[in-house]
Amino acid sequence: MKRLLLICAFCFQLSAFSATYYVSTTGNDTTGDGSIGNPWATFQKGNTGMAASDTLLARGGTYSDNGSPLDNWKSGTSSSSYTFVKNYPGETVVYQPDLDHAGIWISDKTNLWLEGIHIDATLLPGTGDAAKITTSGPLTGGNIVLTNMIFRGAPHGHGILTSGIDPALGIVIASCSIITNGWDAASPDADKHQIYLQDSNITIKNSYIHGGTNDLGGGWGIHCNQSGMTNHVYRDNFLTNCIQGILVGSGGGGSNFFVFNNVVCNGGLGLRVWSGARDVYLLNNTICSNLVANFYLDDGCSNIWVESNISALSGGRGFDIRESSNVSIQNNLGYSNAVTEFVRDYYTNGGQSGFTYANNRFGTTQWFTNNVWDAKFIAPASGNFRIGASSSAIGAGKVQSLFSTDYTGTTRTVPWDIGAYMFVGNPIVNVSGNTYVGGNLLIGQ
């Protein structure tokens, strides 16, 4: 009997710390109690009314900021007990702020999970970002998850900005759409980014990132810019229309960047490794149709693996490799890049050391001339960069140990194919009227 009472007491404690509350556009912050039958009206009230590790579900509709910034989040009690703020299953939730403030601001919080909310930042004045994750002190907060969300249209701000997070905790951005932020940015505004990172231990995966349409190209796609950053994973993302798609290691180098199974297209420069970066893995990416170059490796980098990537249709260079050390260029495919498929700079600072070049498939190039190869993309003009049955990429890749699937999550089979996609035959591009780009369903399009 005593044991039963202890179990009941434990269960009561769990339920007491894991309540579920609701907000609705038809709710009331004064008379509501947060129940599904009598919900609150605003996220601000919901965050105030819930406790650590509770769940807040938002019913469908468009919410305003109601004159108050959305920054009063509750931390979860542990890494296995998040505070959840989510859309009600099957319902579309839009948050549309218009204060001179970030769309949402997460400061000094840990163990927080946001899901299924569309942040429509198009009405933000000033330089407000769609989402900001920061701290008031050095290296506090973290273990933040943003998933199945949209961050759209901040006129003069970033899509997502992070700064000061505890590197032991980090941030995960998964299955999100970050779209056209910075679309109205112009001098004296600084270049804007869809995702601007100043922290270590960041994962960005399965997301769609679209730059703006102004003369800055919506700024940059994914840009990490802080001295000493480490442990970043960018995988299975689709980036388009960015002045620079993915930039790693700027602001003073950094280490341990894992960039694989991404598609980066129709921008200025596709994928760039900044001077001083080290231990960078660029694997099985498909980088195409970027105006200046698809791949660019700056001077002074070390321990760089550029393997099993496709580089095609650039207005400039396919692979531009500056003077660095311990660089592996293997099993890549390059074709139809306007200036050259591959150029290696031997001379900037007196030569390169530890340079490996093997099993690449390039057309006519400045430094190497082989047969003309072709990825045989299914429909590159419409954003479908899957490889066709006669592609030169089939079976020509290098097996990697860091991952085992392709961009779509399909398990790769030996011998591996080059690029983000494994050839599967007759790929489905459009299903039931949904819009897919490169096999990735676009959220909110």
C-alpha positions in Angstrom: 0.0 0.0 0.0 2.8 2.4 0.9 4.5 1.6 -2.5 1.2 2.4 -4.3 0.9 5.7 -2.5 4.5 6.6 -3.5 3.8 5.8 -7.2 0.6 7.8 -7.1 2.4 10.7 -5.5 5.1 10.5 -8.2 2.5 10.5 -11.0 0.8 13.5 -9.4 4.1 15.3 -9.4 4.6 14.6 -13.1 1.2 15.8 -14.0 1.6 18.9 -11.9 4.7 19.8 -13.8 3.5 18.8 -17.3 0.2 20.6 -17.9 -1.1 21.6 -21.3 -2.6 25.1 -21.9 -4.2 26.7 -25.0 -4.4 30.0 -26.7 -6.9 31.0 -29.4 -7.7 34.1 -31.4 -11.2 33.9 -29.9 -9.9 33.5 -26.3 -9.6 36.0 -23.5 -6.6 36.9 -21.4 -8.7 38.2 -18.5 -11.5 35.6 -18.2 -9.8 32.6 -19.8 -8.1 29.9 -17.7 -5.9 28.4 -20.5 -8.1 25.3 -20.9 -9.2 24.1 -24.4 -12.7 25.3 -23.6 -11.7 28.7 -22.2 -8.4 29.6 -23.8 -6.2 32.6 -23.4 -6.0 35.1 -26.4 -2.2 35.8 -26.7 1.1 34.0 -26.6 2.3 36.5 -24.1 -0.4 35.4 -21.6 0.2 31.8 -22.4 3.9 32.1 -21.6 3.1 33.8 -18.4 0.4 31.3 -17.4 2.4 28.2 -18.0 5.1 26.7 -15.8 8.5 25.2 -16.8 8.1 22.1 -19.0 4.4 22.7 -19.6 3.0 22.7 -23.2 1.2 25.6 -24.8 -0.9 24.8 -27.9 -2.1 27.6 -30.2 -5.3 27.1 -32.1 -5.4 28.2 -35.8 -5.5 31.8 -36.8 -3.4 35.0 -37.0 -2.1 36.5 -33.7 -0.7 40.0 -33.3 1.9 41.1 -30.7 -1.0 42.9 -28.8 1.4 45.7 -27.9 3.9 43.5 -26.1 7.1 41.8 -27.3 7.0 38.0 -27.4 10.0 37.4 -25.2 8.6 35.9 -21.9 9.4 32.3 -22.6 9.7 29.6 -19.9 12.8 27.4 -19.8 12.3 23.6 -19.4 13.4 21.9 -16.3 16.0 19.6 -18.0 17.3 18.5 -21.4 14.7 15.7 -21.3 11.9 17.9 -20.2 11.4 20.8 -22.6 8.9 23.6 -22.4 6.8 23.2 -25.6 5.1 26.0 -27.6 3.4 24.5 -30.6 0.5 24.8 -33.1 -2.6 22.7 -32.4 -2.3 19.6 -34.5 -3.5 20.2 -38.1 -4.1 24.0 -37.6 -2.2 26.9 -39.2 -0.8 29.4 -36.7 0.6 32.8 -37.8 2.2 35.3 -35.5 2.4 38.7 -37.0 4.2 41.3 -34.8 4.5 45.0 -35.7 6.6 46.4 -32.7 10.1 47.8 -33.2 11.5 44.5 -31.8 12.4 41.1 -33.0 9.5 39.0 -34.1 10.3 36.5 -31.3 13.1 37.0 -28.8 14.5 34.1 -26.8 17.0 35.3 -24.2 18.7 33.3 -21.4 16.4 30.3 -21.9 17.2 26.6 -21.9 15.3 23.5 -22.9 12.8 25.3 -25.1 11.0 23.7 -28.1 9.0 25.8 -30.6 7.1 24.1 -33.4 4.7 24.7 -36.2 4.4 28.5 -35.9 4.7 30.9 -38.9 6.5 34.1 -37.9 5.3 36.7 -40.4 7.8 39.5 -39.8 6.7 41.7 -42.8 5.3 44.4 -40.6 8.4 44.8 -38.4 9.7 48.4 -38.4 13.4 49.2 -38.0 16.0 46.4 -38.2 14.0 43.8 -36.2 14.9 40.2 -36.9 12.2 37.5 -37.4 13.8 35.6 -34.5 16.6 36.4 -32.1 18.2 33.9 -29.7 20.6 35.7 -27.4 21.8 36.0 -23.8 22.2 38.9 -21.4 25.5 37.4 -20.1 28.3 35.3 -21.7 27.5 31.7 -22.7 24.2 31.2 -21.1 21.0 29.6 -22.4 20.7 27.0 -25.1 19.3 23.6 -26.0 16.7 25.4 -28.1 14.8 23.6 -30.9 13.0 25.4 -33.7 11.2 22.9 -35.9 8.5 23.0 -38.7 8.4 26.8 -38.5 8.5 29.6 -41.0 10.5 32.8 -40.5 9.5 35.2 -43.3 9.9 38.7 -44.6 11.7 40.9 -42.0 12.2 44.0 -44.2 15.5 45.1 -42.7 16.4 42.3 -40.3 17.8 38.8 -40.3 15.7 35.7 -40.4 17.3 34.0 -37.4 20.1 35.6 -35.3 22.0 33.7 -32.6 24.5 35.1 -30.2 26.0 34.1 -26.8 24.6 30.6 -26.3 26.3 28.1 -24.1 28.3 26.0 -26.5 27.6 22.9 -24.5 23.9 23.2 -25.2 23.5 24.6 -28.7 20.6 25.1 -31.1 18.8 22.9 -33.6 16.9 24.4 -36.6 15.0 21.6 -38.3 12.5 21.4 -41.2 12.0 25.2 -41.2 11.5 27.7 -44.0 13.5 30.9 -43.7 12.4 33.1 -46.5 13.1 36.6 -48.0 14.3 38.3 -44.8 16.2 41.5 -45.4 14.2 42.0 -48.6 14.1 45.8 -48.2 17.7 46.1 -46.8 19.8 48.8 -48.5 22.6 51.1 -47.4 23.1 52.0 -44.6 21.7 48.7 -43.5 24.3 46.0 -43.0 24.0 42.9 -45.1 21.3 40.7 -43.8 21.2 37.0 -43.5 18.5 34.3 -43.5 20.5 32.6 -40.7 23.3 34.5 -38.9 25.2 32.4 -36.3 27.6 33.5 -33.6 27.6 30.4 -31.5 29.0 26.8 -31.4 27.1 23.5 -31.5 24.5 24.4 -34.2 22.6 22.0 -36.4 20.6 23.2 -39.4 18.8 20.4 -41.3 16.0 19.7 -43.7 15.3 23.4 -44.2 14.4 25.6 -47.1 16.3 28.9 -47.2 15.4 31.7 -49.8 17.2 35.0 -50.0 15.5 38.3 -50.6 14.9 40.0 -54.0 16.7 43.3 -53.4 20.1 44.3 -54.7 21.8 42.6 -51.8 20.2 39.3 -52.7 18.6 39.1 -49.2 22.1 39.0 -47.8 23.6 35.6 -47.0 22.0 32.2 -46.5 23.7 30.4 -43.6 26.6 32.5 -42.3 28.6 31.7 -39.2 30.7 34.6 -38.1 32.4 34.5 -34.8 36.0 33.6 -33.8 36.5 30.1 -32.5 33.1 28.6 -33.4 33.0 24.9 -33.6 30.7 21.9 -34.2 28.3 23.0 -36.8 26.3 20.6 -38.9 24.4 21.8 -42.1 22.7 18.9 -43.8 19.9 18.2 -46.2 19.0 21.9 -46.8 17.9 23.7 -50.0 19.2 27.2 -50.4 18.4 29.6 -53.3 18.7 33.2 -54.3 21.4 34.1 -51.7 24.3 36.4 -52.4 26.4 33.8 -50.6 24.7 30.5 -49.8 26.7 28.8 -47.0 29.7 30.5 -45.5 31.7 28.8 -42.7 34.5 30.0 -40.5 34.4 33.8 -41.0 35.2 36.1 -38.2 38.4 34.3 -37.2 38.3 30.7 -38.5 36.6 28.0 -36.5 36.7 24.2 -36.7 34.6 21.1 -37.2 32.1 22.1 -39.8 30.1 19.3 -41.4 28.3 20.4 -44.6 26.7 17.6 -46.6 23.7 16.7 -48.7 22.8 20.4 -49.4 21.5 21.9 -52.6 22.7 25.6 -53.1 21.6 27.2 -56.3 20.8 30.5 -58.2 22.7 32.9 -56.0 26.0 34.7 -56.1 28.5 32.4 -54.5 27.4 28.9 -53.5 29.6 27.5 -50.7 32.5 29.3 -49.2 35.1 28.4 -46.6 36.6 31.5 -44.9 40.3 32.0 -44.3 41.6 30.3 -41.2 38.8 27.6 -41.0 40.0 24.1 -40.3 38.5 20.6 -40.1 35.8 21.3 -42.7 33.9 18.5 -44.5 32.1 19.5 -47.7 30.5 16.2 -48.8 27.9 15.2 -51.4 26.5 18.7 -52.0 24.9 19.8 -55.2 26.0 23.4 -55.9 24.6 24.9 -59.2 23.9 28.0 -61.2 25.6 30.5 -58.9 26.9 33.6 -60.7 30.4 34.0 -59.3 31.5 30.5 -58.2 29.9 27.4 -56.8 32.7 26.4 -54.4 35.3 28.8 -53.0 38.0 27.9 -50.5 39.9 31.0 -49.1 43.6 31.2 -48.3 44.9 29.9 -45.0 42.5 27.0 -44.4 43.6 23.6 -43.3 42.2 20.0 -43.2 39.5 20.5 -45.8 37.6 17.6 -47.4 35.9 18.5 -50.7 34.5 15.1 -51.8 31.7 13.7 -53.9 30.1 17.1 -54.8 28.5 18.3 -58.0 29.4 21.7 -59.2 27.6 22.8 -62.4 26.2 25.7 -64.4 28.0 28.5 -62.6 28.5 31.8 -64.4 32.1 31.7 -63.1 34.2 28.9 -61.6 33.1 25.5 -60.5 35.7 24.9 -57.8 38.1 27.7 -56.8 40.7 26.5 -54.4 43.0 29.1 -52.9 46.3 28.5 -51.1 45.6 26.2 -48.1 47.0 23.0 -46.5 45.9 19.4 -46.3 43.1 19.7 -48.8 41.4 16.6 -50.3 39.6 17.1 -53.7 38.2 13.7 -54.6 35.3 12.2 -56.5 33.8 15.5 -57.5 31.8 16.2 -60.7 32.0 19.5 -62.5 30.6 20.6 -65.8 29.2 23.6 -67.7 30.8 26.2 -65.4 31.4 29.2 -67.6 34.9 30.2 -66.7 36.5 26.9 -65.6 35.5 23.7 -63.8 38.4 23.7 -61.4 41.2 26.1 -60.5 43.9 25.6 -57.9 45.9 28.6 -56.7 49.5 27.4 -56.2 51.1 30.7 -55.9 49.3 33.0 -53.5 51.7 32.3 -50.5 54.3 30.1 -52.1 52.4 26.9 -52.7 50.1 24.3 -51.1 51.0 21.4 -48.9 49.2 18.1 -48.4 47.0 18.5 -51.5 45.2 15.4 -52.8 43.4 15.3 -56.1 41.9 12.1 -57.3 39.0 10.5 -59.1 37.3 13.8 -60.1 35.1 14.1 -63.2 35.6 17.5 -64.8 35.2 18.8 -68.3 37.6 21.2 -69.9 39.3 23.1 -67.0 42.2 25.5 -66.4 44.4 22.9 -64.7 43.0 19.5 -65.6 41.4 18.3 -68.8 39.4 15.1 -68.9 36.4 13.8 -70.9 33.3 15.9 -70.6 31.0 14.6 -67.9 27.4 15.5 -67.2 25.2 15.2 -64.1 22.1 14.8 -66.3 19.8 16.7 -63.9 16.1 16.0 -64.3 15.0 19.6 -64.5 17.5 22.1 -63.2 15.6 25.2 -64.5 12.7 24.3 -62.2 14.9 23.5 -59.2 14.9 19.7 -59.6 18.6 18.6 -59.3 18.0 14.9 -59.1 20.3 12.9 -61.3 19.0 11.0 -64.4 19.6 7.4 -65.5 22.7 8.3 -67.6 24.3 10.6 -65.1 28.1 10.5 -64.8 27.5 10.9 -61.0 26.1 7.4 -60.6 28.4 5.1 -58.7 31.3 7.5 -58.9 31.2 8.9 -55.3 33.3 8.1 -52.3 31.7 6.3 -49.4 31.6 8.4 -46.2 31.4 7.4 -42.6 29.7 10.6 -41.3 26.2 9.8 -42.8 24.4 7.1 -44.7 21.5 8.8 -46.4 21.0 11.3 -49.2 19.1 14.7 -49.3 15.7 13.0 -49.2 16.6 10.6 -46.4 17.0 7.6 -48.8 19.7 5.2 -47.6 22.7 5.3 -49.9 23.9 2.1 -51.4 27.5 1.1 -52.4 28.9 2.3 -54.8 27.8 5.8 -53.7 26.6 8.4 -56.2 28.2 11.9 -56.4 26.0 14.8 -55.2 23.1 15.4 -52.8 20.8 12.8 -54.4 21.2 9.1 -54.9 19.8 8.0 -58.2 16.5 6.2 -57.5 14.8 6.2 -61.0 11.6 7.9 -61.9 11.6 10.4 -59.0 8.3 11.9 -58.1 8.5 15.7 -58.2 4.9 16.9 -57.7 2.4 15.1 -55.5 -1.3 16.2 -54.9 -0.7 19.8 -55.8 2.1 20.3 -53.3 5.2 22.3 -54.4 8.5 20.4 -54.2 11.9 21.9 -55.0 14.6 19.3 -55.4 12.4 16.8 -53.6 11.9 19.1 -50.6 8.4 20.1 -49.7 8.2 23.9 -49.3 6.4 24.9 -46.2 4.0 27.8 -46.6 4.5 28.4 -50.3 
